[in-house]
Amino acid sequence: MEFQDLISKRYSVRAYKKDPVEKWKIEKILEAARFAPSAANRQPYKIIVIETEGRKEELKRIYSAEWFVQAPLIVGICAIKNIAWSRKDGKNHADIDCAIAMDHMILAATDLGLGSCWICAFDVEQARRILGIPPEVEPVAFTPVGYPDDLPKEKRRKPIEEIVCYGRWQ
């Protein structure tokens, strides 16, 4: 698929079929994250692949929407801040690196005919407890991964003039 077609085809899927995701597709999605750029190439994250079967009620404590656990898989990404690169002013880039890796994964999923939905409004403490995430690691985002069982809605996007300026802030 052409890249421009891919990015325009991706949407936030909020209904999933129960069909399993082939192992080779999961591996391609994870490879997309592995090849994602990160500050100083540190890759300060760990990805958790979670099968939803048999864990739906427990996983809904992380994010309560029913469609969150409809897909056969949930993929989470966690920042390991103590190994991340930091800018001179102290800004730690672990969360940015996680976002880039997650974006690569959701685009890879779209390219493979799968759906996803970026989730960051989740219960951090429940995620830590249920998934065994240590205190020094920060869960950043989750996405269900599965075959879509809905249709994309019209994407609302600002006109390019509202989000771009040239040469300096305007």
Buried (B, 14 or more C-beta within 10 A) or exposed (E): EEEEEEEEEBBBBBBBBEEBBEEEBBEBBBEBBEEBEBBEEBBBBBBBEBEBEEEEEBBBBBBEBEBBBBBBBBBBBBBBBEEBBEEEEEEBBBBBBBBBBBBBBBBBBBBBEBBBBBBEEBBEEBBBEBBEBEEEBBBBBBBBBBBBBBEEEEEEEEEEEEEEEEEEEE
